């Protein structure tokens, strides 16, 4: 695994993640997609959420 953020996201596709957001909220689900701005698509048990990259504080496996 390379240390570049987008390479790490590529290796994490289809894995369960917990995303911490600037407002203190956390979203847990399966990472379904991302783009060069680190916008994320996370699919949870009930819905699919698109998270704007500038709101992400951290992503945990």
N, C-alpha and C positions, 0 to 999 in steps of 0.2 A: 504494500500500500504506500503510495506516495504521500508527501506531506501537503500537497496543494489542496485547498478546500474543495474545489470541484471534483478532483480525483477521489477524495474521500467520500463525497456525496454519491458518486458513481458506484463505488464499492458498497455503499449502504442501501442502494435501491432494493426495494422489496423486503427490507428489514424493519423491525419495530423500532421506533424512535420516540423520544420525548423532546419536544421543542419548547424551550423557555422563551417567552416574549418580553419585550420592554416593560409592559404594564404589569408584570408579575404573573401573568397567566401561563399555564402550561398546556400543551396539546400532545396527546399520545396517540400514535397510530402507525400505520405502515407507510414508509416513504415511497410514494408512487411516481414522483417526478420532481424535476427542478430545472432552472435555467441559469444562464450566465450571471444573473443578478442575485442568485441564491433565493429566488422565489421558490417556495416549496409547495408540493401537493401531497397532503397527508390524508390517507384514508383510515377512518376510524370504524368502530362497530356500527355507528348510527349514520354517519355522513362522511363526506369528503370535504376537506378544508384547503383552501389556497391561502398560503401565508406569504405576505410580502417580505422580501429579503431584508429590508431595512428595519423590520420589527424583531428580527431574530437575535437573541442574545447568545443562546447555545443550543446545540443538538447533542443529545445523549443516546447511546445505544442501550 
